[in-house]
Amino acid sequence: MRASNLSLRLRSAGTAAVISTWVLAAGIAPVEAAGSDSGSTATVSQADATRFLEQSSFGPTSATVAEVQKLGIAGYLTQQFATPATGYKGYVYYPSSPKEGCPAPIAPNCYRDNYTLLPIQMQFFRNALTGSDQLRQRVAFALSQIIVVSGQTVSQPYGMAAYQNLLLNDAFGNFSKLLTDVTLSPVMGTYLNMVNNDWDPRSGENDPNENYAREILQLFSIGLYELNIDGSPKLAGGQSIPTYAQAQVDSFANVFTGWTYPALAGATAKWTDPVNYSGAMPGFPSHHDNGGQEVLLNGYTLPANGNQAKDLSEAIANIFNHPNVGPFIGKQLIQMLVTSNPSPAYVKAVAEAFNDNGKGVRGDLSAVITAILTNSEARSAGVAAGATYGKLREPALMLTSFLRGVGGATQSDGFFLTEESSNMSETIFDSPTVFNFYQPSYPLPDSDLVGPPFGIYDAATAFERYDCAVKLISGPVAPNKTIDFIKPTGTSLDFSAWTKAAASPATLIADINERFFHGAMSTHLDRALTGLMSQIPATDPLGRARAALYVAVTSPEFQVEQ
């Protein structure tokens, strides 16, 4: 998906007006990126180190580019796999009822701090900007948009922190463990109604809620239709083949019965314990349906009168071993990290790594991430220049890539970025539905391509991107005085290095090209920036730096990451 294709999509969506008047007047019409290929060996060009970090972090910095060049891509991956999670810390249990947790009279910010997602949303951006575990943070963010829970249902920060920590801890582990941990998460249990899912042995009635049973199949593991290993649909008589029927949903719903909230500290566990998001859901066999055999995927049958924990383990294994999981999950991770339209060969290579990490282990997520980031389609600048390659930067990544790219003393308390991301229709951890902010199959107009983040891109959110860039570049953005649970700093950028470079327009443009375009800036954008610099006197180097950075980060070439 070239930047020029983005311009086409913008026009077809009626949003060409969002392009700044100056940029249009300058005649910017981005073309294919240039550059040389580089592999995953210890010798890594600056350009590929930058591209690699666009895919594997929340944005390249001068320090991380140097680190990748020093360690090589394989060495950097090894280091990141071993880096502990920054995590979401300091969040404690609060009763589920605000009236109980924040009785009047009480501190005025009690509700905000303990019953809204604002604290953890702000910490998300602080972690993304400064965390040393960049790859883990990035993969966990991708997983949070595939295996979704939302503040629409669970808005207490200690609960959302527990779920996001689960994803961080499991990001490089085995997908089977991830599925198990997600299934027993009381946050997921609340969001998709598995908690307190009951079978009533007294009446013999069994009509458990099937919400989680449906979504773990449709969205979290195998999808609706059978796939070849390269992600293409299997066909019978020209028609797609369903992966499961209602009978399988019913069977999994029956298996997922008999789990409740963890007991509060100091209390004895009992059925239908009070809401508590700390820990895993405990099982109560007397409320688990073991009255009949359950037929799961591919005809696998659980016998009647089974053990609750064993039933759950076998059900997860039945899903985990379905041949769809590798291509279904692998393709979505490629879309989140690298490109919206991966080739079948790319999907196949990643699915094969899921099926076998080279040591006979299935579901090794570190092997999957390695396969995604070292594949020739991720590393080849020639492939990146292709017309179907790349992805629109979703709002959170656009913000963090810009702030980390500016470098220096860039800092943020996260409040401004939380607001701005929300204004662009990506309110962190608060997806409007279980289908995420946008769907992986979102189609680009007048094309056979998909562009998932375009699902939240329209005229209004496009204008927000420009408005946000103006605020950041004109900043600093003052701290919000009401945010008193942390020391507010606002958001500020250090332009000192860019101001120094602005003494020479050519140097400034080269530095921008290196940091934000991995050396692949089009000649059109280069000429436009050169023309702009000629209109700003050398006596105003800060003005030059700010103007050049604004045009660069609002250009289609930056908005579409290649």
N, C-alpha and C positions, 0 to 999 in steps of 0.2 A: 504494500500500500504506500506508494510514493507520496511525498508531500504534495505534489501536483494533483494526485488523486484526491487528497483531502480537500484541496481547493474546489475540485469538481463537486465533491459531496456537499460542501458548504453551499455552493451555488444551487445545487439541486434541492437543498433543504430550505432555500430562501434566506440564507443567513450570510450572504456575501457582504452585506452592509457592515458586518462586524470587523472587517479588515480595515485597518486605519487608513485614513485618507492619504497620509504621507506615503505609506507602503504601496498603495495602489498607484499613486503618482510616480513612484520610483520604478514601477514596472516589474516588481518582483514576481517571478514565475518559476518557482523551484523546479529543479531538474534532478536527475538521478544522482545519488551520492557517489563520490569517488573514494578510492582508498585501496589498500592492498590487503590480501588475505593474511591471516595469522592463525596459528593453531593454539593448542592448549599446552605447548611446551614452555620451558622456563623463559624462553626469549619471547617477550610480548611487546609489540609496538605500543606506543602511547595511545594511538588511536583505538586499538583493540582493547587495551586495558580500560579505556573510557567507555567504550560500547559495552564491554562485559559488566562493568559496574552499573550502567544504566539498567541492565537486566537483572542484576543480582543484589542490588542495594537500593536505598532511597535516593540515590544520586551520587555521581562521582565527586570527589574532592581531590585537591592536589596530593594530599597525604595518601589516600587510598589508591589513587592511580600509581603513585610511586611504589606502594606496597605490592600491588599486583605485578608490576614490572620486576620487582625484586624477587618475589616468590614464584612467579609463574602462575598461570591459572589453576593448574592442579594443586600447587602448593597453597595457594590462597584458599581454595575450596577446603582442603584438609584443615587449614587453620580455622576457617569459619565453622566447619562441622564440629570442631572441638571447643568453640567459644561458648561459654555458658549464656543462658538467656538473661537479658536485662530484666525482663519481666515487669509485671504490674504489682507493686508492693505497697503495703501500708493500708490496704482496704480491709475493713473489719465488718463482721456481721452486724446488721441492723434489722429489727423486726420488719416484716413485710408491710405492715400498716404504718403509714406516716403518722397517723394519730398516736400510735403507740411509740414510734421511734422519735417523733418530734412533738411531744405534747407542749401545749402553750402554758405559760410563756417559755420560750426557748430561743436560742440564738437564731437570728433571722435567716441564716444561710443553711440551716440544718437540712431542710428539704432538698435544696439544690445539691448539697454535698453528698447526700446519702440516698437520694431517690431519683436522681437524674444521671445521665451518662457523662455530664460535662467533665468531671475530674479525670475519668479514664480516657476520654477523647483528647483532652489536653496532654495527658501523658503519652498517648500514642504518638503525637507529633514530636514531643520531646525525645522519645526513644528513637523515632525515625531519623531525627536530625543528628543525634549525638551518640546513639548506642553503638558499641563496638561489635555487637552481634548482628550486623546489617543483613546478612543472608538469611539468618533465622527469622528476623523481624519481617523481612520481605516475603518469605515463604509462608509464614504464619498469616500474614495479611491476605495472601492469595487463598489460603485454606479457609479463612474466615468468610470469604466470598463464594466459596464452593459448598462448605458445610456450615450453613448460615444459622446463627441465632440473632435475635434483634432486640434492641431496646424498645421496640414497639410492644413487647411483652415483658421482657426482663430489663428493667431500667435501673436497678440498684447497682452501683458501681462495684461493690464487692463481688456480686454475682458475675457480672460481665468480665471483671478482672480474672476470676477463677477460670472462666471458659477460655479467655485469650491466653492465659498461662498454660492451659492444657494444650492448645494448639502450638504454642512456642516450644513446650517440652517435647511434643511428639513430632515436630516438623521434620526431623531427620531420622526418626525411628521407623518402625514398621507400620504399614497402613492397617494391618490387622489390629494392632494395639490402638491405633488412632480411632478406628471404628468402635472398638470396645469401650474406650474411654469416653467417646462422644455419646455412645448409647447410654452409659451410666451417669452421664453428667446431669445433675439436677437442673441446670440451666436449660439444656436441651430437653430434659423431661418436662419442664414447664412450657417451653416454647412450642413443642410439638406433642404435648398431651400424653406422654408416656408415664409420667409420674402418677402414682396411685391408679394406674390402669389395673382393673380388678376382674377377677373371676369369682363369682359367688357360688361356692360349693353347696350352699344351703338350698338354693333354688334350681341349681343346674344350669342357670342362664349364663350365657357367655357372649357378651357383645362388647368387647373392648374397643377403645378408641383406636382407629387404624391410621391416624395421622402420621406418626413417626414411622410406622411400618411402610407406608407408601413412599415417604420422602427419602428414607435411607436407600430405597431401591432406585427411585426415579432420579434423585438429585445427588446423592452422596456416594454412589458406587457404580451402578451399571447402566443407568439410563433406561429409556423406554423400549429401545429396539436393539436387536442383536447386531454386533459390530464385527467386522474383520479386524485383524490385529493392526491394520493401518488406519483405523477409525472410520472406514467406509462402511455403509450399511450392508448387512447380509440380506439377500433377497430370495423370495420364493414366489415363483410366478410373477415376478416383477414387483412384488410388494414387500415392504419391510416386515420383519418377523418380530413380534412383541417378545420382550424378555420375560414377562410375567403376566399373569392374569389376576383377576380379582380374588380368585381362590388362594393365590400365594400371598396377597396382601392380608387376607383374613388369617392365614396360618401364621405369618410373622407377627401380626397383632396379638394373636393368642400367646405366642412365645414371649412377647414383650409385656407380660403381665406380672404383677406381684412386686413392683419396685416403688419405693417411697423416698421421701426426703431423708437425708442423714439426720441423726439425732443431734440436738443442740448440745453444746458443751456441758458435761456433767449430767446429762439426761440419759435415760434408758431408751433405746430404739423401740418404736412401736409403729403399727400400721397407721398411715396418714399422719405422720409427724408434721409439726409446723414447718412452714416454708424455710428452707435453709439451703443455701447454694454452696456451702463449704464441704468439700469431700464428694465421694461417689454415692450414688443411691444404693442403699442396702436392699437385699431381697427378702421377701416373706413368702416362703413356699406355700403357705395355706391360702394365699391369694393368687397363686400362679396356676394357670390352666394346664393341668397335666392329665386331663380326663380323656383325651383321644389323641391319635397320631396326627402329625402335621406334615403335609406335603409341601416342601420348600422349592427352591429353584432346581431345575433340571431333574425333577422327580425324586430328589433326596427326601427321605422320610424320617422324621423324628418319631420314635415309638411313644405310645401312651405311657402315662405314669412315670415320666422322666424326671430327673433331678433338675431343679430350676437353673442353677448355675451351669450345668452341663448343657441344658437346652439352649441357653443364651450363647454359650461358647460355640456350639455346633451351628447355630443359626448364623453367627458372625462369620464363621469359617465357610459356610455355604455361600454367603455373599462374596466374601473375600476371594474365593477361588473361582468365581465366575470369570470366564475369559474376557468379558467386557471391561473389567475394572481397569486394566492397564491402559487401553486406548481411551476410555472415557475420562478417567481422571488425568491421565498424562496429557491429553490434548488441551484440557482446560488449564493445566499448569503452564503449558507452552504459551497459551493465549495470555495468561496473566503476566508472564515473565518476559516473553520474547516477541511473539508476532501473532496477529489475529487469525492468519490463514496459513498455518503450517502445511507443508506438503504431506501426502500420505506416507512417504518414506521417513520423514521426520517423526511423525506420530508412531510409526512402526518401531523405529529405533528406541523411542522412549518406552513404548509398551513392552518391548523385549527386555529392557532394563528392569521394568517392574516385575516381569515374569521370572527373571533370573538375574541377580546382581553380579553374576560371574562366579559365585561361590555356592550356587544352588539354592539361594534364598529368594523367596518371592515377597514382593511388597516393600523392599528396602527403599525408603524415600530418599535417602542420601544418594543412592545409585540413580534414582529417577531424576533428581535435581542435577546431578553430574551429567547425565545423558542429555538433559535439556540444554544446559549451559555450554557444553563442549561440542555439541553437534555442529557440523559444518554450516548448517543453516543459521545457527546463532553466531558463529565466528567468522563467516566469510563476508567480507565487505562487498564482494561481487554479488552474492545472493541478496544482501541488504539493499542493493540498488534496484532490485526487481520491482515491477509495478504492483505486485500483490503483497509485498513484504512490509512489516511494521505494524504499529498499533497507535491509536490515539492515546496520549497520556491521560489517564483518568485524573480527576481533580487532585486527589491527595498526592499522587506521584508528580504531577506538574508542579505543585507547591514545594514539595521537599527537594525535587531535582533543582529547582531554581535557587532555593536558599542554600543548599549544600554546594551548588556550583559557584555561587558568588564567593563563598569561603570567608577567610579572615575571621573576624569576631562575630560572625552571624549568630544570632541567638533568638530564642523565642520561648515564651511561656506556654505556647500552644493555643491560647484563647483565640487570637486573630485567625490562625490557620483553621481552627475548628469551625469558626463562623464562615470563613470563605469557602471551605470545602462544602459545607452545608448549602451555601448559596448556589453552588454549582451542582446541587442534587446528589452529593455524596456525603451524607451525615454519618460520620464514622461509627461503625457498630450499630447502626440504626436503620438497616435496610427496610424498605416499606413492605417487603414480602420475603418468603423463604427462597424466592428466585433471585435474590441479590438485587443490587441497584440496577443492573442490566443483565441480559441473558447472553450466554456464549454464542448463540445462534442469531444475534440481532443482525438483520440484513442491511447492507449499504444500498441506498436507492440506485436504481438503474444499473445494477451490478449483480454478479453471482457471488460476490465476496460478502463476508461478514465483518462487522466492526463493533464488537461488544460495547466498548465505552461510548459509542455514538448513541446508545440507548438513552443516555442522560445528557446528550448534547443537542441543544436547540438554540434559537436566537438569544433567549434570556441567559442561558448558562454561558454562551459564547461571550456575551457582553461582560459577564461577571469575570471571565478570565482576563479580559483587558483591564477592567476596573481594578482587579486585585493587583495586577502588575504595576499599575500606576501608583497604587497606595504603597506597595513595597519599595518601589524605586524612589518615590518622593519622600519616603519615611524619614525617621523611624515611626512605626505605628505605636502610639502611646499605650502603656499598660491600662487595663481595665481596673479601675479602683475597687470594684466590687469583688474581684477575684482575690480573696484574702486567705484561702486555704493553702496557697503557696505564695512565695514572694513574687509579685508580678513584675515582669521585666518588659512586657510588650514584645514587639518583634522588630529587630533592627538588623541592617546589613552594613558590613564594613566595606566601603568602596575604595579604601586607600590603595590597594594593589592595582585596581582598575584605573583609578585616577592617575597613578604614576605611569601606567602604560599608555594613557590617553595623550601623553606628550607627542607620541607618534601614532597617528591614526592606523597605520599599517600594523603596528605592534598590537594595538588594542583589538583590532579585528582578528588578528591571528590568535590572540589569547582567547577571545570569545569562540572562535572556530574550534580551537583545541578543547575547551572545557565543555561547551554546550552542543557541539556538532561532531565530536570525535574526528575533526579534520576534514569533514565531508560537506562543509558549507558550499552551497551552489555559487557559481560565479555571479548569478543575478543578485543574490543576497549580499555577497561581497561588494559588488558595485554599488548597491543601494546604500550600504553602510558607509562606503567611501564617500559617496555623494553627500550623505548626511553630515559626516565629519567635516567636510569642507565648508559647511554652513555654520559651524560652531567654532568660535575663535579659540586659539591655543591657550588664551588666558583663562579659559573656563574648562579645565580638564574634567572637573566633576560633572559638568553639564554634558560633555562629550560621553563620558562613561555611562551616565544614566540614560541618555538618549539611545546609545548603541545597544545597551543591554535590554532596554524596553523593546526596541524593534526586533532584536534577536529572539527574545523569549515569547513574543506574541506572534512570531512568524509561523506559517504552517510547517516549516521545516523543524521547528522545535516542538510544536504541538503534536506532530506525528513522529514518534520515536522509531528510528530504524536501526 
